[in-house]
């Protein structure tokens, strides 16, 4: 599985995902300042699942109808890296096989697969 980790989600999340054996493109480490349009296009054309905590991607997917290979939107009260990692650990343990081509909103207590 391949994850494109948005700059705002941070390098700690990208490092943790790599340690778990996933292929990762970290915007923070590899393409700082990348525009949202370019980010979602890269994810779609190169088969990356985008992990972000930028709710603008909901707008891109639902209003602008941008194509994607999957978006995980983290809507967390606690934005610290360790909390993001804990939430992703739980998400991947249960839903890993269901993430491709889905728009998923994740909080500390809920996972919602949004309808397109």
ABEGO torsion letter per residue (X at the ends): XBBBBBAAAEAAAAAAAAAAGBBBBBAAAABBGBBAAAAAAAAAAAGBBBBBABAAAAAAAAAAGBBBAEBBBBBBABABAAAAAAAAAAAAAAAAAAABGBBBBBBAABBBBBBX
